Amino acid sequence: MEVTTVAKRSPVVFALACLAAVAMMFISEGSYRQAVGTLDKLGMMGAARTNIEALERNILVAETAQRGYMLTGKRENLLPFEGARTQIAESFKFLRGHYVEDSVATELVDKLQSLTDSKILKLSVDIARHEEGERKTSSEIVLSDAGREHMNAIRAISVELLELEALKVTASGNDLYATLMVGRIGMGILSALSLLALYMYLRQTFALKDQQQEAQRLVGVERDRLEVEVKQRTAQLTELTHHLQTAREDERNRLARNLHDELGALLTSAKLDAARVKSRLAGTAPEALERLNHLVGTLNSSIALGRRIIEDLRPSTLSNLGLVETLEILTREFAEGSDVQVHCALAPVSLDADAELMIYRLVQEAITNISKYARASQVWIGMAEHDGEVKVTVRDNGVGFDTTTNQRAAHGLLGMRFRVEAEGGTLAVVSAPGQGTLLDLRLPELRIH
């Protein structure tokens, strides 16, 4: 899911999440910087304590080296004295930089440096006098209390500085704990906000999911209702088609009987009357005889036309000769009236009258469509019975068509399909541009007697 989609669907959740993320970043960064600063201060305080302690220790080292030199007279004993002086100078340099913003500590450092310088100077003077010959005995050097007051004063100031550093360490520790506590509280609040945002997002997600499921359920119910309605409408259309076809065939039968009984009788009677008149006028009126001959020919043509119309309305051969012979006559007349070669492979089948009439009409409609649209040169018509099923096929090598698009003969094919389904069968249409067309009709076993 895209970020913009989440922002549009859950603006409050998105705002809370962004706020929590930004606040968490600021709190985390602020706590880190403050903690690092406090730790740096603690480190500097530790270094200051170390240098304060190193001052006192180096003063003692210098005093010890001075006494060792004066007791033994060896110059190598003065090496620690020089090292201690260097370390003392470095310690004071660090302390002055460390206490540059602290006036109280700076004043103590000044006093401490003054005492230390005085102590180192006193030791250096004693060393110089010793070198000039003013030598004291070992007991005088060891038992001498010279410089004790300096050392006590140095220790006192060092203790004050250490106490100041201890107070600063305590304050910095408190600051560090406060920083950690603020970060802890802030992270807790942000975690609560994050959980709240997650809860709101999940609630909206579940609500949306419930809505989708409800919508899917409603769509399913509507789909089922539409499927039932479509099935009902399809059944109604099938029944209506069957009813209309039956009514049309009944009307054709009635019209064929009327034409056969009434019109046929009238035409036959007129032909007989014309024959009687012709026999009486024989040799007397040539012009009248010529007119009568024309009238008799017209009556014969009318009788033949009536017979063709009657056969089209209700093929008498279907009930007199059977389905195979009727289809052969139909295809033969179609081949004679067109340039199309028709190949028939028709086998007798056992069907009721309605099913036979349906097959006849389907083949009749198929060859009519072939003559109008297919531009075919050959047609194959087959009928056979296999595995309790009647199969009828009509295939041509015409131009074909795309079955997914609307065609001029689509309504005819749709009518064929409804007629076949009304008889309990199925009709498949297979075609493609340039590959001809195949009609495949199947009637189920229960239609077979």
Buried (B, 14 or more C-beta within 10 A) or exposed (E): EEEEEBBEBBEEBBEBBEEBBEBBEEBBEBBEEBBEBBEEBBEBBEBBBEBBBBBBBBBEBBBBBBBBBBBEEEEEBBEBBEBBBEBBEEBBEBBBEBBEEEEEBBEBBBBBBEBBEBBBEBBBEBBEEBEEEEEBEEEEBEEEEEBEEBBEBBEEBBEBBBEBBEEBBEEBEEBBEEBBEBBEEBBEBBEEBBEBBBEBBEEBBEEEEEEEEEEEEEEEEEEEEEEEEEEEEEEEEBEEBBEBBEEEBEEBEEBBBEBBEEBBEEBEEBBEEBEEBBEEBEEEEEEEBEBBEEBBEBBEEBBEEBBEBBBEBBBBBBEEEBBBBBBBBBBEBBBEEBEBEBEBEBEEBEBEEBBBBBBBBBBBBBBEBBBEBBEBEEBBBBBBBEEEBBBBBBBBBBBBBEEEEEBEBEEBBEBBBBBBBBBBBEBEBEBEEEEBBBBBBBBEEEBBE
